[in-house]
Amino acid sequence: MSEPLSYDSSTLSKLRTYLSSTLAQQLEANPPTVNYRMVASHWLEEIYNRTRVQLDEVSRRRLFDQILDDLIGLGPLQPLLDDPAVSEVMVNGPKLVYVERNGELIETDVQFEDDAQVLRIIDRIIHPLGRRVDSEHPMADARLLDGSRVNVIIPPAAVDGPIITIRKFLANCMTVEDLINSGSLTPHMVEFLQACVMARLNIVISGPTSSGKTTFLNVLSGFIPGNQRIVTIEDAVELQLKQRHVVRLESRPPNVDGTGEVTIRDLVRNALRMRPDRIIVGEVRTGETLDMLQAMNTGHYGSMTTVHANSPRDAVSRLETMAMMANLDMPLLAIRRQIASAIQLVIHYNRFTDGSRRISSITEISGMEGDVVTMSDIFKYEQTGVSADGKILGALRATGIRPMFTPRLEVVGYRLRGEIFGVGGSFR
């Protein structure tokens, strides 16, 4: 066998163009129905052999991966998506790509050739979904085949070039054991939260963007008994419930002609006609908040949702604002009463300065005093210091306040003694 040869960049560029265009023509003429990438790789090998070019194995493999990623993957982004340590990918134009890896934002050396290549990748993502972006409709949301969520925005709305943001779908869900091992929760607190779910308290998980709200919602939903009918409603399906009796609903943006939209609010209203035991809304953002509150107040106990907020009190204010977006002309005091009677627990997730995500408070909504929703922290995160490597040190601790919904927990067999709340006694 002949020794590999060295080639200049111009020759390699021509080789790549030839291999890519020839393979693209073959795939278009006879697209594989199964094992698409495997078949494409085999054809690429045949095309390459006909050129009589002799690259070393590493260079040849790298060239093949680039061509296959460009034609049937997501180009330069594909290795990042294949990296299990990467949780988010952010393209800020063709020459600047960031990832979040283990909670840390990192600039990569990945680059696109130009804006046109980024736009081709965007088209590859959204075209199969029947969507498009152009100067009149410069934004779109989509989902990859593996469930990862994608947001794209292009010029003129994006000043410095087309932008892609991908939040990867994590096949391996966080478990209760993970939360205990990471120090986020103690076994007593896990049992307390399990009691709250079993007692069918209505729960809101609040927190800033990318703090872990949906991940924790997935963990909490694992405590729901398997004999209950659960309806989940999401913008993009992320929840991975293990129960058998689960109905999953997903919103839909309008078609290019402006028709066919299915909103979260539409789905919440429809879910009420589906005989749900519990409704789980991935996130409330607008008028569907009022429908969710009314569902919680009319027998759909044990429902859950998440909301973007910076604190439990802020979560209540956000719920008020979003409920008013339903345009039903309800006075603010009536909405506050709906919140106070519908929701019993707010679990606030936070993202700390070291990149870690953990629960910072578990707060009871106990009712109204005058025109104010009353709230009491049952557990609150107490920071004790910072380690030598910059990690936040601390723990979620009881505040000494026993929740007013304790009798509801006792009804389902959970008798909580004072120890769990920091007032002595034991937990059983």
N, C-alpha and C positions, 0 to 999 in steps of 0.2 A: 504493500500500500504506500502511496506517495506521501511525502511529508507535507504538513499544512504550510500554506504560503501566507505571506504578508501582503495586505492590500491597502491602498490609500483610501482616505475617507470618501473621495468622489466615487471610487469603484464600489465601495460598500454601500453607499447611498443608492447607486444605480441598481445594485443587486437587490437591496431591500424593496425598492420600488417595483422591480420586475416580479419578485416573488409575491409581493402583496397583491399586485394587480392581477396576476395570473391565478392565484388562489381565489381571489374575490370573484373572478369570472366563473371559476369552476363551482364555487359554492352557490352562486346565483343560478347557474344552469342546472345544478343537481344537488339541492340542499339536503344534507343528511337528516334523517328522521329520528335517529337515535345516536347516542355517543357523539354529539356534534363536534366537540373539541378534539376528541380522539381521532375521528375520521379526518378532520381538517388538518391535524398534525401529520397524519400519514400521507395525505395528498401533498402537503408542503414539503415533506421529505422527498417525495418523488420528483417534484418540480425542481427542488434544489439539486438533486443528483443529475438532472439533465443539463444543468449549467456547467458542470465539471469544475466548479469553484471548490477549493480545498481550504476551508476554515478549520481552525483548531476546535476541539469539542466544546470548550467553554464559550467561545465567540459564536459558534453555530447555535448552541442552545439559547444563548442570550438573544440572538437575532430571531430565532423561531418564536420565543416567548413574546418578544415585542410585536411581531407581526400578528400572532394569534390574539394577543390582548387588544391590538388595534382593530382587528376585524370582527372578533366575536366577544371580546371582553370590554373593559372600560379603559383601554389604553394605558397610559402611565399610572392610572389610579389602581389598576388591578392588583399589583403586589401589595398595596396598602390595604385593600379590602381583604386580601388573603391572609394578612397578618393578624393573628388572634389577639395580640396585645393592643391593637388600635381600635378605639371605640368610636371615634369621629374623624371624618376627613373633610377638610375645608380648602377649596380652591379659590384663591383671591386673584383671579386672572391667570394667564398662562404661565407666568414665571414665579409664582409664589403659592406653594401648597403647604398647608399645616396639617398636623394630625394631633389628636389627643391620645396619648399612650399612658396607661396607668395613672390617669388623672392629671397628667402634665401636658401643656400645650407646647408642641415642638415643631419648628420649621424643618421641612424635609429638603432634600436635594432634587426632588421630583419636579420636572418642568414639562410643559407642553411646547410644541413647536411655535404655535401662535394662537390667536383667538379662534381661528377657523377650526383647529383641532378640538378645542374645548367645546365649541358649538356642535361639532360632530358627535362628541360623547353625550352632550345634552340631548341631542336628537335621538341617539340610540337608547337613552333611558326613557324618554317620554313618548316616542312615536308608537311603540307597541301598545300603549295605554290609550291611544286615540287623542292625545293632547299635543299642543304645539306652543312654542313661544316665538314671538316676533315683536316688532317695535310697538305694536298696539296692545299686545298681551305679553309683557316681558317677564312675567313670573309664573311659576308652576310648581306644584307638589306632586311627587310620584313615589313609587315604591319599587325597589329592586325585587328580583325573583326570590331572593333569600329573606325578604321581609324588611330590609333596611330602608329607612325613610330618607327621601331626597327632596331638597328644595333647590330650585335653580332660579336665577334672575340674570337678565342680560341687558346690554345697553339698549335704549338710553337710560333706563332706570339704574343700571350698574355702571358707574362712571368709568372705572378703570378696567373694564373687560368683563366677560361672563363669569358668574360666580356659581359654584356648586358646593352645597353643604350636605354631607351624608352622615346620618346617625346610624351606625351599623346595628343590625339585629343580632343580639347575642343569643346563640342557640343554647348555651349553658346558663340557665336561670340562676340567680342568686337564691340561696336557701336560708332557712332559719339558722341552720348551723353556721353558715358563712357570717351571718350577722353577729352571732355569739362569739365566733372565733376572732372577728375583727374588733371586738369590744364595743360594737354599736349597741348591743342589747345584752342584758343578763338573762339567764334562764327564767327568773321570776317575772321579768318584764315580758318575755315571750309568752308565758302562761297568762299574764294579765291581758295582753293583746288578743290571744286566742279566746279568752273568756269574752272579751268585747265583741269579737266577730260571732261567736256562738250565741251570744245574747242578742244578736241582731241590732247592735247600735249602728246608727248611720255615721259614717266616717269620711272625713275630708283629709287628704294628704296634701299639704301645701309646701311650697319651696320655690326657689329661683330656677331659672332655666338650667337644665342638665345637672340637677342636684341629686337625682335618683328617685323621683316621685313615682314614676311608672314602674320601675323595678321593685320598689317597696310595695306598691299596690298589688303586684303579682304575688309577692310573698304573702301578704295578708289574705289574698283570695284563696290561698291554699288551705286556710282554716275553715272554709265554708263546707258544710256537710255535702256529701255526694248525692243525697236524695233530693236536693233543691234545684229548681229550674233557674238558671242564671242567664241573663241577657247582657252581653257586653257591647258597648257602643264606642267606636273609636274613629278618629280621622284616618289613621293608618294602623292596621292591626299589629299590636306589639304584645298584648297580654297572652300568656301561655297557660291557661287554666288546665288543671289536670282532671277536673271533674268530668263525668261523662255527659251530663245533661246541660250543655252550654250552647247557647245560640249567639253567634258572633255577627255583629252588624258593623258596616263600615260606610262612612260618608262618601259622597262622590261630588267632585267639582262639576261645574257646567261644561257642556260640550263647546266646541269652537263657535257654535251658533247661539250660545247662551242658554240652551235648554238642557234638561236632564239632571239638574243639580239635586242632590239629596243631602240635606244638612244634618248636623248632629241633632238639632231641634226636631226635625222631621222624624228621626229615628227614635228619639226619646218618647215622642208622642205615640209612635207606632208600637214601641215596646210595651206601653201600658195596655195594649190590646192583646198581648201575647201570653198572658197569665204568668208573668215572672214572679218568682219568689224574691229575687234580688236583681237590681239593675246596677251595673258597673259602667260608669262613663269614664273613658280614659282621661279626658280633660274637659272641663267646662270653660268656655271662652266668652259666650255672648248670651242671648236670650234663652238658650236651652237651660240655663241655670235655674230660672223660675220654674220651668217644667219639672226639673229634677227635684227641686225643693217640694213642689206640690206632690210629686210621686212619693217622696219620703214621708210626707205628712198624711198620706192616704193609704197606708197599709203596706207599702213596699219597704218594710224595715230591713236593716242590714245592707242597705245600698252604700256604694262607695264611689268616690270620684277624686280627681286631683285638680289643683288650681295653682297658677303662678302667683306667688306672694312672697314677701320678705319676712313675715312673721305671722303667728296665728291671728293676731288682731288685724293685721293687714289682709289676711285671707278673708275675714268676715267683711271688711270694707269692699274687697274685690267682688265678693259674692253679691253684695248689695248693688254695686254698680252694674254688674253683668245682668242681674235679675231685672233691673230697670230697662235694659236693652230689649226686653220682650215687648215694650211699647203697649202695655196694658193699663197705663195710667194708674198704677197702684201707688199709694203714698209710701214714702220711705219707711215710716213706722210699721206699716203692715208687712213690708218685706222683711224688716228686722225681726218681727214676730215669727214670720215663716222660718227664718234661719234659726232662731232660738229654739223653736219647737221641733224642727226637722233634724238638726245635727247635734250629736252628743259629743263627738270627739274630733279634735284637729291634731293631726300628727305632722309636725313641721320637720322637713328634711332640709339640710343646709350643706353648702359646699364651702369648706374651710380654705384658708389661705394656702395650706400645703397640698391642695388638690383633693383631699379626702372628702368623702360624702358620708354623712351620718345624721341620725336624728338629733335635733337640738332641743326639741320640747314635745311633750305630749300633754295636750290641754283640753280640759272639759268645758263645753258650753253648757251652762247650768240654767239659763233662763234670761229674764229681763229685769232690770232695775230702772224704773222710769222708761226712758226711751233708749237705754243703752243695753246691748247684749253683754251679759256677764260671763266672764271666762276665768278659769283657775288652772294654773300649771300643776299637773300631777307629777310630772317628771321634767327635769330641765338639765341640759348639758352644762357641766361645770369644768371649765378649762383649768388645768393645774400647772401648765407650763409648756415648754417647747423643747423637744429633744435636740441632741447635738446635730442630727441630720435634718433639722427643720420641721419635724413632724409635730403636729399638735397633740398634746397629752391632756387627757381628761376622761370623764365618764358621764353617762346619763344617770342622774341621781333623783331619788324621791324628794319631794318638797315638804312632806309631812301632811299634805291635804288628802283626805279620803274622798273619792268622787261620789257625787250624789246619786249616780246611777248604780251604786253597789247592789241594791236589792235586785236589780235586773240580772246581775251576774249570778247572784245566789239562786235565782229561779232555775238557771240552767246548770246548777251544781258546782259553781265556783264560789267558795267561801274565802274571801280575801281578808286576812287578818292584818294587823297593824304593821308588821315588819316590812311588807312590800312598800308601804307608804312612808316608811321612816319614822314610825311612832311606836316601835316595839311590837312584840307578839311574834307570830309565825305565819307562814303562807301554806295553805293546803289546797 
